[in-house]
Amino acid sequence: MDWTLEVVVVPVSDLDRAKHFYSEQLGFHVDHDTSFSEDSRIMQFTPPGSGCSIVIGKGIVKGEPGSLKGVQLVVSDLEKARAQLVERGVEVSEIVRMSERDGGSFVFFDDPDGNSWAVQEIRARATGGEWK
């Protein structure tokens, strides 16, 4: 049986500011932005090429804004990804290279509420216990 991760809930304080950050600055696709009432709104965003989305909301999402730590995105070209983030106005760390061989290179950034993200470079996925 496959177990797939489909959604990560991200607690934020200002929905419109978060929508701008995730859609305009990070380039995540806005899957939907739905209001059920004045006290209830939910938005879903999907990173390009991802099978997993994030959800932010009001009246539905629980958690303290800024409490999400360590969510990790994966790219095949970290220098290009970092340059894209910088171009879009995201404050992102310099590249930290831990291991060229097995995808140990990272950059880090926070959203406007302080939720922490990592971006890891993996050039080839493991198959049968070996790197391509």
C-alpha positions in Angstrom: 0.0 0.0 0.0 1.3 3.5 -0.9 1.2 6.2 1.7 1.4 9.6 0.2 1.9 12.9 1.9 -0.6 15.3 0.2 -0.9 18.4 2.5 1.1 20.2 5.1 -0.8 22.8 7.2 1.1 26.1 7.7 -0.2 28.3 10.5 0.0 32.0 9.6 -1.3 35.3 11.1 -2.2 37.3 7.9 -3.8 35.3 5.1 -3.3 37.9 2.4 0.3 38.5 3.3 0.9 34.7 3.3 -0.9 34.3 0.0 1.4 36.9 -1.6 4.5 35.2 -0.1 3.7 31.7 -1.2 2.2 32.5 -4.6 4.1 35.6 -5.7 7.5 35.2 -4.0 7.8 31.4 -3.9 5.9 30.8 -7.1 3.5 28.1 -5.6 0.3 27.6 -7.7 -2.9 28.8 -6.0 -5.1 25.7 -6.1 -8.0 27.4 -4.3 -8.9 30.3 -2.1 -12.3 29.7 -0.5 -14.3 31.6 2.1 -17.1 29.8 3.9 -18.0 32.8 6.1 -16.4 36.0 7.5 -14.6 33.8 10.0 -13.6 30.9 7.7 -11.2 30.9 4.8 -8.9 28.3 3.4 -6.2 28.4 0.7 -4.2 25.7 -0.8 -0.9 26.1 -2.7 1.2 23.6 -4.6 4.9 24.0 -5.3 5.8 23.5 -9.1 6.2 19.8 -9.7 5.1 18.7 -6.3 2.6 16.1 -5.3 2.2 17.7 -1.9 0.5 21.0 -1.2 0.3 23.4 1.7 -2.8 24.8 3.3 -3.3 28.0 5.2 -6.5 29.3 6.6 -8.7 31.1 9.1 -11.2 29.3 11.3 -10.0 25.9 10.1 -6.2 25.8 10.5 -4.9 25.2 14.0 -1.5 26.1 15.3 0.5 29.1 16.4 1.8 31.2 13.5 5.5 30.6 13.0 5.5 27.3 14.7 6.1 25.1 11.7 9.8 24.2 11.5 11.9 22.0 9.2 9.6 21.5 6.1 11.9 20.7 3.3 11.6 21.2 -0.5 13.8 19.4 -2.9 15.3 20.8 -6.2 17.7 19.5 -8.7 19.6 22.8 -9.1 20.1 24.7 -5.8 22.0 27.6 -7.3 19.2 28.2 -9.7 16.5 27.8 -7.1 18.3 30.2 -4.7 18.7 32.8 -7.4 15.0 32.6 -8.2 14.2 33.1 -4.5 16.5 36.1 -4.2 15.1 37.6 -7.5 11.6 37.3 -5.9 12.6 39.1 -2.8 12.9 36.2 -0.4 15.5 36.5 2.3 17.4 33.2 1.9 20.6 31.8 3.3 23.8 31.2 1.4 24.2 27.7 0.1 25.4 25.3 2.8 27.3 22.4 1.2 27.5 19.3 3.4 28.1 16.6 0.7 28.2 17.1 -3.1 27.8 13.3 -3.7 24.5 12.6 -1.9 22.5 15.8 -2.0 23.8 17.4 1.1 23.4 21.0 -0.1 20.8 23.3 1.4 19.4 26.8 1.7 17.1 28.1 4.4 14.4 30.7 4.6 11.4 31.8 6.7 8.0 32.9 5.7 6.7 36.3 7.1 5.5 34.6 10.3 8.7 32.7 10.9 7.7 29.3 9.6 11.1 27.7 8.6 11.8 26.0 5.3 14.8 24.2 3.9 15.6 23.6 0.2 17.8 20.6 -0.5 19.5 19.8 -3.7 19.1 16.2 -4.9 20.5 15.7 -8.4 19.5 12.0 -8.7 17.2 9.9 -6.5 18.3 6.6 -5.0 17.2 3.4 -6.7 17.8 0.1 -5.0 20.0 1.7 -2.4 22.3 3.3 -4.9 22.6 6.8 -6.2 22.2 7.3 -9.9 
